[in-house]
Amino acid sequence: MSNKKSFIPKFKTDNDAAAFFDNHDSTDFIQDTTKANMSFPQPMHKIVISLDDKEWRLLQRKAILSKVSYAHLLKKMLHAQLTTA
């Protein structure tokens, strides 16, 4: 084993980096890394609701008058109800 310090070279492409790490153990380079501050958005949950024709038409009309999509309007309405309890 050599006493020469290993270092991570600069890569031109992601493919170059992948090829390098296919042939090198990434744990040999831990000392050359820095902690990355990352955040991920909270997951969104989708729901399905059934509206009768009258409710659907009212929702669409209100959305048009508000100049927003019906989904956005419905989300705002639900949020208002959930946060005022």
C-alpha positions, -999 to +999 in steps of 0.1 A: +000+000+000+013+034-009+016+064+015+005+087-013-027+106-003-056+097-025-078+125-037-110+128-057-102+142-092-124+168-109-148+151-134-160+166-166-192+145-167-212+123-144-202+093-165-166+101-158-173+101-121-193+068-123-164+052-142-139+064-116-160+050-086-166+018-105-129+012-100-122+029-066-136+024-031-155+056-021-146+050+015-110+058+007-121+094+000-142+101+032-115+126+044-120+146+012-157+151+016-178+178+033-212+176+048-239+187+024-269+206+037-299+192+019-336+194+024-364+176+007-399+188+002-426+173+024-445+145+005-478+154-009-507+131-005-533+128-032-570+121-024-600+112-045-634+127-038-667+123-055-688+153-063-722+153-077-728+173-109-742+203-091-712+205-067-688+200-096-704+229-116-703+252-085-667+244-079-657+250-115-677+283-116-661+295-083-627+286-096-632+305-128-644+336-109-614+333-086-591+329-117-575+297-102-577+260-111-604+240-093-578+219-077-560+250-062-593+264-050-603+231-034-569+229-017-573+265-004-608+258+009-598+226+026-567+243+042-590+271+055-613+246+071-585+225+086-566+254+101-596+272+117-606+243+140 
